[in-house]
Amino acid sequence: MDARFRGKKILQRDLFKSDSDMTPRSNKNAVVNETEDIELVTTDSCLLLPPPEEKDISFIRKESIWATSLQMFIPFLLAGFGMVTASLLLDLVQHWPVYQNVSEVYILVPALLGLKGNLEMTLASRLSTHANLGNMDTAQQQWSLIVGNLALIQCQALVVGFLASFAAMILGWIPAGNFHLQHGLLLCASSVVTATGASFILGLVMVGVILFSRRFNINPDNVSTPIAASLGDLTTLACLSWLASLFYNSLNVLPWLSTTVIIVSILLIPVWAWLASRNVYTRQVLDSGWTPVISAMLISSVGGLILDFTVSQYKGVAVFQLIINGVGGNLVAVQASRISTELHSRATLGHLPKGMRICLSPCATFCDKDKTNHASTARMLMLMVIPGHLIFSYTISYLQAGHTSLTPIFMIIYLSAAMMQVFLLLYIAQVMISWMWQAGIDPDNSAIPYLTAIGDLLGTFFLGVAFQILFLIGDRDSDVGD
């Protein structure tokens, strides 16, 4: 069989070793022409990547550093203001009766925000890679990939919702030795409906962002993951608060409502799994995409233990914790998506492109263009840290939220902690994604959950250290926002 990418004059023969390597649909829909330039069309378009270790990437548009900076910074600001808004919303809803009487809902907040963010950002990363590879240029390709990916994240969201509610029950009630069945059903119903509802809304938004970006020649790698993060926190927190309040108010009027919702959600899991399994690419994620999400939850739980300790000591940590973790996660997600797209375009899974190595020094990651094509992007992302945090921090101060005055010594120590977090995350991303690719693990599905969880852990740790240093040197202001 002969196949060719757009703009190529040289045919690549023997794309597959035999017809048995193709699905019947791919074999049926493939178009072959030996004299004309063609565009391959198939419902399973992800199968049409040539197997040689090195590929031609002439069909991927080159970007100037200034265009990339502009495309990144605006969504980065939107993501930051989304996190600030989510912080203010949490400050408002914490006084609602459901938060006062079912305090375990607080445990669901970081669990659902972290896990839902991972699902949406991995979705954005996958679709960005397909868009940059030209696999979403026709309506048939778009329909297949969009339906498969939306069904996949619905299935993952339902399972994640159940896991988050079980974690809330264990962490909230087992230590106290007190279990309330109605409250447990409320938590479970609120968690699964929030997860599936928010994932559907955000999934549609992500699809729109990817298609819009391709229509106007914007690299979706630069804009999709920050937008997913900015909308994810606010949407998920709003859904959780409203649904938890709804189920709480219906405990005495409609006591069967929570149970019915849980049963329906369980029955929907195999339906979404079946739809996701019909697409070859999402079928692979359905089989192997659980380990990163669950592992990220465990890593974030360690960060939660650190946060629980530091908040009990320093009231000002809480509002800045959401910002520092969100900024670090957003920036490293952009870099991870870009590196993954390059690997998909230049090599086959399991083989690194020529000249690319797994083990790099931090200096090479940020300065050596011969060893990585993403050194300039890493430097640019580092330059966004300080102005971004200044904007978000003074926005919080202007709105009189939090419990810490923004003194010069506070800002120096806080920004140092933020810079250290992002520096380590970008270096870890370069090494981790290269290792995953060499090991045959698709980084589009696995890297972002690990990186954002590590970002939460590092951000919470460095923030706690920063507040401890401030306490030791005498900067102990804690009256702002009281």
Beta strands, then each sheet from edge to edge (+ up, - down):
strand 1: 2-3
strand 2: 12-13
sheet 1: 1+ 2-
end
